[in-house]
Amino acid sequence: MRLWTRRIVQGWLIVLLVAGWVAPILAQDDAQDAATEAEPADPLATVRMYHERARKLDARGNLPAAWNAFDKRLDDAEEVPPTAAEIADLEAEGRRLVARASFLREVEEARQPLAELLQRYDRALDRIARLTDIELDPALTGDRAADRLLVLLERQRLERQVELDSLRVANRRLQEMVGGQVAAQDSIITQLRVELSALRKKLWETELRAGVAEADRSAAESALTRRQQREQMLAQIRADLGEEAGEVLVTAAGRIVVQVPGLEFQVGEAHLAPGQADLMNLIADIVGRFPEATVRIEGHTDDTGSRASNLELSRRRAATVAGGVERRLDLPEGTIAVVGHGPDRPVAPNSTAEGRARNRRIDIVIDP
C-alpha cells in the first residue's frame, strides 16, 4: 500500500470509529472476552491473547508506537503482578490495539475502497453538523468539509457566548430594578443579625452567670477573674483598634471576632494598598495576645461583581493577611486558617457606598 494512502486512512480512523466502523470488530472481541472469563486462574490470559492477535495483524509494523507501549506494559505486568484496575486498563488497551490493526489490515486488503472511506467520513461530518444544527455546503468533502465545520462550530460557540452575555446584562438590569427592595431586605436582615448577636451575647452572659453560681467559690472566683481579664483585654483591643479601623464582637460560643473594614486593598486585587503596615502590625499584635487560641481569618466583599469572583477574591485577601500575620509572629506558614465568604455575610446594606465599604472587611476569628 502506498504511503499517502496509509496516512489518509490513519487520519480518518477516529471519525470512522465514531461512525461505527469498528463496532463489529469490538463485538467479536467482547464475545471472545466472555469466553476467556471461564479461566480466572491466569489474570493476564486475556491480555496475552490480545497481544498475540495484534502481532498476527502486524501491529508492530503498522502501529509501532502503540505496539511498543502495549508490549512494554505487558512485560512489566509479567514481572510485577498488576492490580485489578491495571489489568482492566491493559485489556482495554489490547482491544483498542487489535481494533486499529484489524482496521488497517482490512484497508490493506482493499475490503473498503477509498471512495467508501471518504463517504463514511463525509457522513460522519454531516451527522455532527446536523446534531449541532449546522448546514454544511454539500459541495465540500473530506478535509475541506471538516475545516468548514470547525469554523462554523466556533462561530456558533461565539454566538452562544453573546447570547449568554446578553442574558447577564438583562439579569443585571432586573436586579437594578428591584434594588430598592433588595436594599430594604438587606437592611432588615442586617438588623435581625445584629439583634441575634445581641441575644446570643446575653445568652452567653446568662449561661456564664449560671455556671459561676453552680461552681464552688474558688472556681467561681477563677472564672470571674478570667472573664475580667478577657474583658480588659477586649477593651484594650477596642481602644487600640479604634472605631474607624474595626469592631470587636463576642459570639455566643465565646469566640472573639475582630472586624477590620479599615484594612485597604488595591482595587480588585489581593495586594494590600500602601500605608497598611501599622494596621497589619496591630492585627498581628492582637493575634499574638492569644497564643493558645485557634485563629481563622475570613475575607468579605460587597456584592459588586459576580459571587464566584468575590468568593475567590475574599479568600485571597484573607490569605494575604494571614501570611502577613504569620511572618510578623514567626509562625509556620499555614498556621492560620483562611476562609473567603465573598458577599454572603454583609454587616450593612450594599445599597450605599458606606454600607459596601463596611462589607469589604477582614474578620479575625479567635477561638480561645
C-alpha positions as CSV (number, residue, x, y, z in Angstrom):
1,M,0.0,0.0,0.0
2,R,1.3,3.4,-0.9
3,L,2.5,5.8,1.9
4,W,0.0,8.5,1.1
5,T,-2.9,6.2,1.2
6,R,-1.9,4.9,4.7
7,R,-1.6,8.4,6.1
8,I,-5.1,9.3,4.8
9,V,-6.6,6.2,6.3
10,Q,-4.9,6.8,9.7
11,G,-6.1,10.4,9.7
12,W,-9.7,9.2,9.3
13,L,-9.6,6.4,11.8
14,I,-11.1,8.4,14.7
15,V,-14.1,9.6,12.7
16,L,-14.7,6.0,11.4
17,L,-14.7,4.7,14.9
18,V,-17.4,7.3,15.9
19,A,-19.4,6.3,12.8
20,G,-19.5,2.6,13.9
21,W,-16.8,1.3,11.5
22,V,-15.1,-1.0,14.1
23,A,-18.3,-1.9,16.0
24,P,-18.4,-5.4,14.6
25,I,-14.8,-6.0,15.5
26,L,-15.3,-4.8,19.0
27,A,-18.5,-7.0,19.3
28,Q,-16.4,-10.0,18.2
29,D,-13.7,-9.1,20.8
30,D,-16.4,-8.9,23.5
31,A,-17.6,-12.4,22.6
32,Q,-14.1,-13.7,22.8
33,D,-13.6,-11.9,26.1
34,A,-16.6,-13.6,27.6
35,A,-15.2,-17.0,26.6
36,T,-11.9,-16.3,28.3
37,E,-13.7,-15.3,31.6
38,A,-14.1,-19.0,32.3
39,E,-10.4,-19.3,33.1
40,P,-9.8,-17.0,36.1
41,A,-6.6,-18.7,37.1
42,D,-4.3,-16.5,34.9
43,P,-5.3,-12.8,35.2
44,L,-3.2,-11.9,32.2
45,A,-4.5,-14.5,29.9
46,T,-6.8,-12.1,28.1
47,V,-4.1,-9.5,27.7
48,R,-1.7,-12.1,26.2
49,M,-4.5,-13.1,23.8
50,Y,-4.8,-9.5,22.5
51,H,-1.0,-9.3,22.3
52,E,-0.8,-12.4,20.1
53,R,-3.7,-11.2,17.9
54,A,-2.1,-7.8,17.5
55,R,1.2,-9.5,16.5
56,K,-0.5,-11.6,13.8
57,L,-2.2,-8.4,12.5
58,D,1.3,-6.8,12.1
59,A,0.6,-4.1,14.7
60,R,4.4,-3.9,15.2
61,G,4.9,-2.7,11.6
62,N,1.7,-0.6,11.1
63,L,1.4,0.8,14.6
64,P,4.9,0.7,16.1
65,A,4.4,3.3,18.9
66,A,1.1,1.7,20.1
67,W,2.6,-1.8,19.8
68,N,5.8,-0.9,21.7
69,A,3.9,0.8,24.6
70,F,1.5,-2.2,24.9
71,D,4.3,-4.7,24.7
72,K,6.3,-2.9,27.4
73,R,3.3,-2.7,29.7
74,L,2.7,-6.5,29.3
75,D,6.4,-7.2,30.2
76,D,6.1,-5.0,33.3
77,A,3.0,-6.8,34.3
78,E,4.7,-10.2,34.0
79,E,7.4,-9.1,36.4
80,V,5.2,-7.2,39.0
81,P,1.7,-8.6,39.5
82,P,-0.7,-5.8,38.5
83,T,-3.9,-4.7,40.3
84,A,-7.4,-5.5,39.0
85,A,-7.7,-1.9,37.7
86,E,-4.4,-2.1,35.9
87,I,-5.4,-5.5,34.3
88,A,-8.7,-4.0,33.1
89,D,-6.8,-1.0,31.6
90,L,-4.3,-3.4,29.9
91,E,-7.2,-5.3,28.4
92,A,-8.8,-2.1,27.1
93,E,-5.5,-1.1,25.5
94,G,-5.2,-4.5,23.9
95,R,-8.7,-4.4,22.5
96,R,-8.0,-0.9,21.1
97,L,-4.7,-2.0,19.5
98,V,-6.4,-5.1,17.9
99,A,-9.2,-3.0,16.5
100,R,-6.8,-0.5,15.0
101,A,-4.6,-3.2,13.5
102,S,-7.7,-5.0,12.1
103,F,-8.9,-1.8,10.5
104,L,-5.5,-1.2,8.8
105,R,-5.4,-4.9,7.7
106,E,-8.8,-4.6,6.1
107,V,-7.8,-1.4,4.3
108,E,-4.6,-3.0,3.0
109,E,-6.6,-6.0,1.7
110,A,-8.9,-3.5,-0.1
111,R,-12.0,-4.6,1.7
112,Q,-13.1,-1.0,1.9
113,P,-12.2,1.1,-1.2
114,L,-11.0,4.7,-0.5
115,A,-14.2,6.0,-2.1
116,E,-16.3,4.2,0.5
117,L,-14.0,5.5,3.3
118,L,-14.5,9.0,2.0
119,Q,-18.3,8.5,2.0
120,R,-18.2,7.3,5.6
121,Y,-16.0,10.3,6.6
122,D,-18.4,12.7,4.9
123,R,-21.4,11.0,6.5
124,A,-19.8,11.3,10.0
125,L,-19.2,15.0,9.4
126,D,-22.7,15.5,8.2
127,R,-24.1,13.8,11.3
128,I,-22.1,16.0,13.6
129,A,-23.3,19.1,11.6
130,R,-27.0,18.0,12.0
131,L,-26.6,17.3,15.7
132,T,-25.3,20.9,16.2
133,D,-27.9,22.5,13.7
134,I,-25.2,23.5,11.2
135,E,-25.8,23.4,7.4
136,L,-22.7,22.3,5.5
137,D,-22.1,23.1,1.9
138,P,-22.9,19.8,0.0
139,A,-20.1,20.7,-2.5
140,L,-17.5,20.3,0.3
141,T,-16.0,17.0,1.2
142,G,-13.1,15.5,3.1
143,D,-10.7,17.8,5.0
144,R,-12.3,20.9,3.5
145,A,-15.7,19.9,4.9
146,A,-14.0,19.2,8.3
147,D,-12.3,22.6,8.3
148,R,-15.5,24.4,7.4
149,L,-17.4,22.5,10.1
150,L,-14.8,23.6,12.7
151,V,-15.2,27.3,11.6
152,L,-19.0,27.1,11.9
153,L,-18.8,25.4,15.3
154,E,-16.5,28.1,16.6
155,R,-18.9,30.8,15.2
156,Q,-21.8,29.0,16.8
157,R,-19.9,29.0,20.1
158,L,-19.3,32.7,19.9
159,E,-23.0,33.4,19.2
160,R,-23.9,31.4,22.3
161,Q,-21.4,33.4,24.3
162,V,-23.0,36.6,23.0
163,E,-26.5,35.3,24.0
164,L,-25.2,34.4,27.4
165,D,-23.6,37.9,27.9
166,S,-26.9,39.5,26.9
167,L,-28.8,37.4,29.5
168,R,-26.3,38.5,32.1
169,V,-26.9,42.2,31.2
170,A,-30.6,41.7,31.3
171,N,-30.3,40.0,34.7
172,R,-28.2,42.9,36.0
173,R,-30.8,45.4,34.8
174,L,-33.5,43.4,36.5
175,Q,-31.5,43.4,39.7
176,E,-31.2,47.2,39.4
177,M,-35.0,47.5,39.0
178,V,-35.6,45.7,42.3
179,G,-32.6,47.2,44.0
180,G,-34.7,49.2,46.4
181,Q,-36.5,46.1,47.7
182,V,-33.2,44.2,47.9
183,A,-31.6,47.0,49.9
184,A,-34.6,47.1,52.3
185,Q,-34.4,43.3,52.8
186,D,-30.6,43.6,53.3
187,S,-31.3,46.2,56.0
188,I,-33.9,44.1,57.7
189,I,-31.6,41.0,57.6
190,T,-28.7,43.0,58.9
191,Q,-30.8,44.4,61.8
192,L,-32.0,40.9,62.6
193,R,-28.5,39.6,62.6
194,V,-27.4,42.4,65.0
195,E,-30.3,41.7,67.3
196,L,-29.5,37.9,67.1
197,S,-25.9,38.7,68.0
198,A,-27.0,40.8,71.0
199,L,-29.3,38.0,72.1
200,R,-26.6,35.4,71.8
201,K,-24.3,37.7,73.8
202,K,-26.9,38.0,76.6
203,L,-27.5,34.2,76.5
204,W,-23.7,33.6,76.8
205,E,-23.6,36.0,79.7
206,T,-26.6,34.3,81.3
207,E,-25.0,30.9,80.9
208,L,-21.8,32.2,82.3
209,R,-23.5,33.6,85.4
210,A,-25.4,30.3,85.9
211,G,-22.1,28.4,85.7
212,V,-20.5,30.7,88.2
213,A,-23.4,30.3,90.6
214,E,-23.2,26.5,90.4
215,A,-19.5,26.3,90.7
216,D,-17.6,26.3,94.0
217,R,-16.2,29.5,95.4
218,S,-12.7,29.1,94.1
219,A,-13.9,28.0,90.7
220,A,-16.3,31.0,90.6
221,E,-13.5,33.4,91.5
222,S,-11.2,31.8,88.9
223,A,-13.9,32.1,86.2
224,L,-14.7,35.7,87.2
225,T,-11.0,36.5,87.1
226,R,-10.6,35.0,83.6
227,R,-13.7,36.9,82.4
228,Q,-12.4,40.2,83.8
229,Q,-9.1,39.6,82.3
230,R,-10.7,38.9,78.9
231,E,-13.0,41.9,79.2
232,Q,-10.0,44.0,80.0
233,M,-8.1,42.6,77.0
234,L,-11.1,43.2,74.7
235,A,-11.4,46.7,76.0
236,Q,-7.8,47.3,75.3
237,I,-8.1,45.8,71.8
238,R,-11.1,48.1,71.1
239,A,-9.1,51.1,72.3
240,D,-6.1,50.1,70.2
241,L,-8.2,49.4,67.1
242,G,-10.3,52.5,67.2
243,E,-13.9,52.8,65.9
244,E,-12.9,53.7,62.4
245,A,-10.4,50.8,61.9
246,G,-12.6,48.0,63.3
247,E,-15.0,46.5,65.8
248,V,-14.7,43.7,68.3
249,L,-17.6,41.2,68.9
250,V,-18.0,38.2,71.1
251,T,-20.2,35.3,69.8
252,A,-22.5,33.1,72.0
253,A,-19.9,30.3,71.7
254,G,-17.2,32.6,73.2
255,R,-15.4,33.3,70.0
256,I,-13.9,36.8,69.6
257,V,-14.5,38.3,66.2
258,V,-12.4,41.4,65.3
259,Q,-14.0,43.0,62.2
260,V,-11.5,45.2,60.3
261,P,-13.1,47.1,57.4
262,G,-10.3,49.7,57.7
263,L,-7.8,47.4,56.1
264,E,-7.5,48.6,52.4
265,F,-6.6,46.5,49.4
266,Q,-5.8,47.5,45.8
267,V,-9.0,47.6,43.7
268,G,-10.0,44.1,42.6
269,E,-6.7,42.7,43.9
270,A,-5.5,40.8,46.9
271,H,-2.5,43.1,47.5
272,L,-2.6,45.5,50.4
273,A,-2.8,49.2,49.5
274,P,0.1,51.4,50.5
275,G,0.2,52.6,54.1
276,Q,-1.3,49.5,55.7
277,A,1.8,48.4,57.7
278,D,0.7,50.0,61.0
279,L,-2.8,48.3,60.9
280,M,-1.2,45.0,59.9
281,N,1.2,45.3,62.9
282,L,-1.8,45.9,65.1
283,I,-3.7,42.9,63.8
284,A,-0.6,40.7,64.4
285,D,-0.3,42.1,67.9
286,I,-4.0,41.2,68.6
287,V,-3.5,37.7,67.4
288,G,-0.3,37.4,69.4
289,R,-2.2,38.1,72.6
290,F,-3.9,34.7,72.3
291,P,-1.0,32.3,71.8
292,E,-3.0,29.2,72.7
293,A,-6.1,30.1,70.6
294,T,-7.2,28.8,67.3
295,V,-7.2,31.7,64.8
296,R,-9.1,31.9,61.5
297,I,-9.0,34.9,59.1
298,E,-12.1,35.5,57.0
299,G,-12.4,37.7,53.9
300,H,-15.6,39.5,52.9
301,T,-16.6,41.7,50.0
302,D,-19.6,43.7,48.9
303,D,-22.0,42.4,46.2
304,T,-20.3,44.2,43.3
305,G,-19.4,41.8,40.5
306,S,-20.1,38.0,40.4
307,R,-20.4,35.9,43.5
308,A,-17.8,33.4,42.3
309,S,-15.1,36.1,41.7
310,N,-15.9,37.7,45.0
311,L,-15.5,34.4,46.8
312,E,-12.1,33.9,45.3
313,L,-11.0,37.5,45.9
314,S,-12.1,37.4,49.5
315,R,-10.2,34.1,50.1
316,R,-7.0,35.5,48.5
317,R,-7.3,38.7,50.6
318,A,-7.7,36.7,53.8
319,A,-4.6,34.6,52.7
320,T,-2.6,37.8,52.3
321,V,-3.5,39.0,55.8
322,A,-2.8,35.5,57.3
323,G,0.6,35.4,55.6
324,G,1.5,38.8,56.9
325,V,0.5,37.9,60.5
326,E,2.4,34.6,60.3
327,R,5.6,36.4,59.2
328,R,5.3,39.1,61.9
329,L,4.8,36.4,64.6
330,D,7.3,34.0,63.2
331,L,4.6,31.3,62.8
332,P,4.9,28.4,60.3
333,E,3.2,29.0,57.0
334,G,-0.4,27.7,57.2
335,T,-0.8,28.0,60.9
336,I,-3.7,30.5,60.5
337,A,-6.8,29.1,58.7
338,V,-8.2,31.1,55.8
339,V,-11.8,31.4,54.6
340,G,-13.4,33.6,51.9
341,H,-17.1,34.4,52.3
342,G,-17.4,36.9,49.4
343,P,-20.7,38.8,49.6
344,D,-22.6,36.2,51.6
345,R,-22.2,37.8,55.1
346,P,-22.9,41.5,54.9
347,V,-23.0,43.6,58.1
348,A,-24.5,46.6,56.3
349,P,-26.8,47.3,53.2
350,N,-24.9,47.1,49.9
351,S,-27.2,49.8,48.5
352,T,-25.0,52.7,49.8
353,A,-21.3,53.4,49.4
354,E,-20.8,53.5,53.1
355,G,-22.5,50.1,53.6
356,R,-20.4,48.5,50.8
357,A,-17.3,49.9,52.5
358,R,-18.2,48.2,55.8
359,N,-18.9,44.9,54.0
360,R,-15.4,44.9,52.4
361,R,-13.7,43.8,55.5
362,I,-11.4,41.2,57.1
363,D,-12.6,39.3,60.2
364,I,-10.1,37.8,62.6
365,V,-12.0,35.0,64.4
366,I,-10.2,33.9,67.7
367,D,-11.4,30.8,69.5
368,P,-9.8,30.8,72.9
